[in-house]
């Protein structure tokens, strides 16, 4: 069961639903982490923000404005300038010339390129502008299916051409030449990583196409409004030695995406996402997803620990271990994230909760079933005890009495013989009663099959009457017997006799002295009908519905002080049912009762 639920948990983790939940869990943990150290102060953003649009409402901006801003930024040697603005077609020749001149005067610059959605063509700066910059980088992000942007592809290939990400190009240009900072020497690559100088970027091709890298979003960057930079409100030394990224952050311009840190639904401008990628590279704060084998291995470990706990521990110890495991399973992904490891938190939780519910549930069910069986056994034993006390009392009294008589008084031979006969008879009755009783019990619990002997019903009724006669005589009750060929059935003659005897003894027990109890046995179509009628107190309709229940006695019976345990009629009913028959009562208070036992005739 643990194995099945474990498999379900692993599959759930790989389903679309599980992927979404793993993504959400990842975002949650990233937000939970909050902004740890302040983000790299080596990155600044110059934002074409709402204020800038307010000052220069005409879009796209005149390129001479871009040129002026670049001149301001580059006045005091920034480390690199990444420009997330597109220059796909020529504007006025003066403006373009101004921009080209400004770019040439700047330290390293990276311009933005983007593949069209159709991926059939690149959207690049016009050649004179492109050639004035140091290099180009793509500005694609890679939102997941749920629209949240966790990854940025380091490489983007389309229409037979490939660009590295703008942030990666900025990073390279920030490195000292001769190798890392030299754009002529391409980064080293294998399936698992991209190497730039001594920086090994774990952007595995195996995990994501296009070598996408999880962006480690932490904190926010200092931003300066494009308009303010243009207006000279930002001193040039602010940018000295920094990586400066220029891009749009104005609400109306639409370059926004959800990110793991988009709390309260605030999207992040594209330029900021690229700044975070650059920050991730500069701080070497990579977030690396675990390989599938490691993930499944961890899930196996969780299930094994849980299984061992469920198997070996009970009670408080089990609760404690489960609580510790539950905490660990939910805390470890967070703790791993702090160390740069990304694990599917939902899948881990599923590997714990699925088996816990299914395995624990099964265990609970098994224990419960065991408890119920034990309870039923205990109940049966108690019932047996009740029966023994109930039925054994009268023969025992007789035996005791006879024993006492023999011991105390000198008896003549005839008397002694009578006593001995009585002792023998009653002790035989006792032993028969036990045998009967166990037969009935075993019949009830399904331990034995009913015997299927041919039964002569008139003999059954005669025997029961004879058995009850001494009891009736003692109360001077007349027994009227009318047996008219009731026919035969199949089953256990002794059990049937026991049932009829029970009806008769009840009739005698509850009837007043000197009344009449009549017994009839006859045939009606395919059934034999045996009726016992008395002139006793009768039974209320409400009671009549319940007297066949175990231990049920009517108020009248209890008040009458007649001994009884409310078990006899239950046995009668069981015996009737086992013979395919029925027992019913017709009665009204004060009018005597009629018990009718009917069994199907089966002559074969
Ligand atoms: P017991 O006689 O030991 O109490 P039974 O199961 O034989 O148990 O009967 C259940 C109850 O049904 C009796 O307690 C009594 O209240 C009622 N009952 C049974 N037979 C008669 C009868 N012939 N007349 C009146 N009440 C009866």
Boltz pocket constraint, residues with backbone or C-beta under 6 A from the ligand:
constraints:
  - pocket:
      binder: B
      contacts: [[A, 502], [A, 503], [A, 506], [A, 507], [A, 510], [A, 534], [A, 536], [A, 537], [A, 538], [A, 539], [A, 547], [A, 548], [A, 549], [A, 552], [A, 553], [A, 554], [A, 555], [A, 556], [A, 557], [A, 558], [A, 563], [A, 564], [A, 565], [A, 566], [A, 567], [A, 568], [A, 569], [A, 570], [A, 593]]
      max_distance: 6.0
